[in-house]
Amino acid sequence: MLEIKDLHVRIEGKEILKGINLKVNTGEIHAIMGPNGSGKSTLAQVLAGREEYEVTKGEIIFKGKNLLKLSPEDRAREGIFLAFQYPVEIAGVSNTNLLKTALNEARKYRGEEELDAIEFLSLIKEKMKLLEMDQTLLNRSVNEGFSGGEKKKNEIFQMAALEPTLAILDETDSGLDIDALRIVANGVNKLISPERSTIVITHYQRLLNYIVPDFVHVLYKGKIVKSGGKDLALELENKGYDWLKEKNSEPVKS
Amino acid sequence: MNEVLDIKNWYLENFKGFENSLNGASSGFIHQLRKKAIRSFEDLNFPTTHDEEWKYTNIAPLLMHNFIPSGKATNLSKGDITKFLFDDLNGSLLVFVNGYYVNELSDLRNLPKGVVVQNFASALKENYSIVQKYYGKYADYKNHIFTALSTAFIKDGAFIYVSDGKILNDPIHLLFITSTKNDKILVQPRNLFVAGKNSQFKILEHYVSLDEDTYFTNSVTEIFTDENAIVDHIKLQEESKKAFHIARMEVNQEKSSNFTSHLISLGGGIARNDINSRFNDEGGECMLNGLFLTSGTQLFDVHSMIDHAKPLCNSHEHYKGILDDKSRGVFNGKVMVRRDAQKTNAFQENNNILLSTEALINTKPQLEIFADDVKCSHGATIGQLDADSMFYLKSRGIPEDIARGILIHAFASDVIKYIKIDPIRNYLENILENKFNKN
């Protein structure tokens, strides 16, 4: 489904990713872990198409297409969804308006009929129930005045409604209490199927108790320095990242 | 400078012809005012950018044309004007073509006793004493050259009188159409709205053109709101992009009256609006709302003044601008709190979005406070569409043009949400979501 080859990325003249190689097959769940500043969020933003990041080398193939040539909106309509680490507040745009427009744009892109009001509403209600969200959030402005947990739930709610083929969760667990974490993870797990793939970017192993990865990769200084199975996450939890840093030839800045 | 003098002489010469055409109708107080006004016009100078109030609005392009004062309506059919009507608006419709009332195109509904909705020329005949009592009392011509021009050439406009305690639920639609047929004309509607004690009504003052032509609209509107009256005024300006639109609205507010103005400015090459409201007694409420969308080389200018002459009044002023291409905007909002006006509450805000690097806005909030127990605030912002919001929407599969529309609509929403007439608000929401689509 997704193949990243020797990806180098720069922002404001500084190289953040220094040769990422990653292959995600259909139906797989990959976790990307790593210390702060290792480039995890950069990778997520690049996959979603944020223009500020400059790809200096390498390629990304998504479902046989050159992803780097697609606009952010086309990537989304091809099935990529990024759950933001910091969801954006947009005053004056209701959650409903955002979702309805997004859903119908995706359907138009696929040559399907747009949803009518009733179909839309029943779909939305079902997904809200999944995430145990209050319906009043629908008419509120996108993320405006939402608590940290509500924002993260809202991301997964959008994801559940848009049903992407590749979901990228960028630190979705950060700032969530244990109940919210369980609800969010449950929402993600409901979407997992042999047709979909998931990339979970996280700092902590905690989330991986709920969303069990097939592969774990450690990103450090813009490179994947170690890959393994789900046990690697537990190992990281026990030993920290230092043993991997030591293996890396360059000195580590604290 | 000589050219400007020539233009003044041009209008003075035209006045002679106009006066002759009036024939027997040249007696009465209206004509006395005309004669005084033309003398003021002669004495006053057209403003230049050296005048503080016109610093950013250069009207030199207006003075390059010899506009001919419009003498009559051109013939239009109902079919010509349907595109300017709103389906679900059930109030009376008054249609003016080139400044003159056209009965055949209008649609006057049955009105309660004590409510008059008619054209100014008819009001002069049928409601002379009311006209005499209010006309020319609020829009001073002695210091305003454009008001002098309006007062000198007054012929027609809209007249609304709602007597004490009367309430009109359906908004009155005043449609001012310009149809130039290639003539460079000057159109000068002159409106007078009088709200009696405890009365209520809503007005839509709507300016449109049939041709994308060069002409000059110079409108003056005077509004008197008596004690406890509620007047909701919407102005929708959709003139030709080549037209000049100079407009003035003067509002007099008596005790506990409530006046709301929504100015929606979309058209005009140069559009200047002077909006002034004065609290003449305690307890008044005044809301001045506005939204302007400019593109190309359009220039929009609003100068407002809220005069807190008396205590215990509230004013709320909020103008928002969305400027594209090389267009320019000017906001100058003055709030005057006089010495006696204790317990004044005045809020003023102007927010602008520049969609291109060449668009420009000059914004100047002015508070002059002479009382010591008041609550006043003002603010102004200038920005661009937020890049993070834009990316967020696009990352959900929403294409750039639609995302722009959504964000522009969101920006404008806290101004247009106050428009209580649904068909007009819906019309605006539609424009907002589509106007800035680049496709």
HADDOCK unambig.tbl for C-alpha pairs under 7 A between the chains (distance, minus, plus):
assign (segid A and resid 48 and name CA) (segid B and resid 395 and name CA) 6.38 0.50 0.50
assign (segid A and resid 50 and name CA) (segid B and resid 391 and name CA) 6.93 0.50 0.50
assign (segid A and resid 72 and name CA) (segid B and resid 394 and name CA) 5.71 0.50 0.50
assign (segid A and resid 72 and name CA) (segid B and resid 395 and name CA) 5.38 0.50 0.50
assign (segid A and resid 73 and name CA) (segid B and resid 394 and name CA) 4.63 0.50 0.50
assign (segid A and resid 73 and name CA) (segid B and resid 395 and name CA) 5.47 0.50 0.50
assign (segid A and resid 73 and name CA) (segid B and resid 396 and name CA) 6.55 0.50 0.50
assign (segid A and resid 73 and name CA) (segid B and resid 397 and name CA) 4.00 0.50 0.50
assign (segid A and resid 73 and name CA) (segid B and resid 398 and name CA) 5.57 0.50 0.50
assign (segid A and resid 73 and name CA) (segid B and resid 399 and name CA) 5.54 0.50 0.50
assign (segid A and resid 74 and name CA) (segid B and resid 397 and name CA) 6.28 0.50 0.50
assign (segid A and resid 76 and name CA) (segid B and resid 395 and name CA) 5.75 0.50 0.50
assign (segid A and resid 76 and name CA) (segid B and resid 396 and name CA) 5.76 0.50 0.50
assign (segid A and resid 76 and name CA) (segid B and resid 397 and name CA) 4.61 0.50 0.50
assign (segid A and resid 77 and name CA) (segid B and resid 397 and name CA) 5.16 0.50 0.50
assign (segid A and resid 88 and name CA) (segid B and resid 388 and name CA) 6.79 0.50 0.50
assign (segid A and resid 88 and name CA) (segid B and resid 389 and name CA) 6.16 0.50 0.50
assign (segid A and resid 88 and name CA) (segid B and resid 392 and name CA) 6.75 0.50 0.50
assign (segid A and resid 90 and name CA) (segid B and resid 389 and name CA) 6.32 0.50 0.50
assign (segid A and resid 91 and name CA) (segid B and resid 410 and name CA) 6.68 0.50 0.50
assign (segid A and resid 92 and name CA) (segid B and resid 410 and name CA) 4.26 0.50 0.50
assign (segid A and resid 92 and name CA) (segid B and resid 411 and name CA) 6.70 0.50 0.50
assign (segid A and resid 92 and name CA) (segid B and resid 413 and name CA) 6.42 0.50 0.50
assign (segid A and resid 93 and name CA) (segid B and resid 410 and name CA) 5.57 0.50 0.50
assign (segid A and resid 101 and name CA) (segid B and resid 398 and name CA) 6.88 0.50 0.50
assign (segid A and resid 102 and name CA) (segid B and resid 396 and name CA) 5.81 0.50 0.50
assign (segid A and resid 102 and name CA) (segid B and resid 397 and name CA) 5.61 0.50 0.50
assign (segid A and resid 102 and name CA) (segid B and resid 398 and name CA) 5.43 0.50 0.50
assign (segid A and resid 105 and name CA) (segid B and resid 397 and name CA) 6.65 0.50 0.50
assign (segid A and resid 105 and name CA) (segid B and resid 398 and name CA) 6.29 0.50 0.50
assign (segid A and resid 106 and name CA) (segid B and resid 397 and name CA) 6.43 0.50 0.50
